[in-house]
Amino acid sequence: MPESVNIRLNAFQHHGVVGEAQEWEKCSKGEMERFHARLSQFVSRPMTMPSVYV
């Protein structure tokens, strides 16, 4: 991936979701922080984290 590509991580939430996905668990801030930490081991450029967790 080119260095110019900005990476933005999105956390799954239920707003706007229909069907089977309504039964899925929402993504917590802690889960996103753990994912970010693991992904940072492989990606050197900054990643934007979600700002809202419902």
Secondary structure, DSSP 8 states (H G I E B T S, - for coil): --TT--EE-----STT--GGGGGS----HHHHHHHHHHHHTT--S-EE--S---
